[in-house]
Amino acid sequence: MEQVRLDKAVASLGELSRRDVKKLAAQGQVTVNGKVVKRVEEKITPDTDRVCIGGKLLNLNPHIYLMLNKPEGVVSASRDEKEKTVVDLVPRELFRRGIFPAGRLDKDTTGFVLLTNDGELAHRILSPKNHIPKVYIAVLDLPIDEDTIRMFAEGMELKNGEVCKPASLAHEPSWEAQPAARIVLREGIYHQIKRMFAKTGREVLALKRISMGGVSLDPSLAPGCCRELTEIEREHLLDGFH
């Protein structure tokens, strides 16, 4: 396992600078595996060493994987001069430098967004050749029928000539008296679900992503909140590639 300087490892979390770490170490506020450490140039192994500052245990894993329940009105970006972003919703204790959304949801679409600073994993998720399944619930103005299901299953050409690959479509229990449907996509064309339903003469009133790559959105996770993926969820996410 790679070893790094203590101050560099702590500063990578984005909350403290290396100068801050040095100052706290001089005050005896930094411990490694229970021992006070005052030399910040000392090498540690982030995956296994227990580093505490002021008695608080730090998670120094260089990569982080967060499940966010995105609310409406938030953009799927790392930064935006005018709008609140999904990264803005990450609490300080979970924030890592370089964190970004692995895939996007429209501003008015809600649900599961994966946030990470692992560029390799994000590339695998976003790569068209991997066809990672993503599951959505759509609330519609009109119920779906067998023709709609067939059109989705066969794939369809959108108005601008883009061709959508076959997608799974099924009935979903009504949402507040409105008809609803469950969609499974393995690609990510711009506004794809809304445009596919528009081709069938239906309007999407609300859209929520509930699953990515075999990992389901935690039903206890309130809109705007996030948490780290469990080890099992990370394994399931990787199993979603084929």
C-alpha angles and dihedrals in degrees: 000000000000118000123213137181114279095235092048093050093050094043090053088072088070098230100091132033122227088253089055090052091050091051093049091047090053087054091054093248096125124080132177116201089343097310124111111246122196100170105081092189088069112119121241137180105237095201095057112016117092109227120187131183116196088349093304116125113230127213102225098175102136092223127054131190118198132187109213125190097215116212126209118277096036122111124226098238140105093238139001129179094219110021135059110251134210089249090057087063094060111105117234094251091059098038120115129182111258095024115154141159114274095218131352141257123200116259092255095042118095137200141052118022119168113219120193145146091216102109094184093056092044090052090053091049093048097041109110091217092065096057094202108195118243121189124209138181114216125194109210140194090228132030120254122248137194092276090055091049090049093049091053092045092052095045121238144228114242125220094266092051098261112141120221119210119235114290133191116245127183140165116269126194112272118273112223090333092312121116115253139190139197117229130191115199130182097190137044116228115169111278086347101161094044091048094047092052090045087057088058093048096258133122123219108227096180135002131197131179110219103173143025125191095339095315115115126211109260105250090211092058108103120219110278093022129109140187138184118273114250119241090254091051091051089052091049090050091054090046087059091073117092 
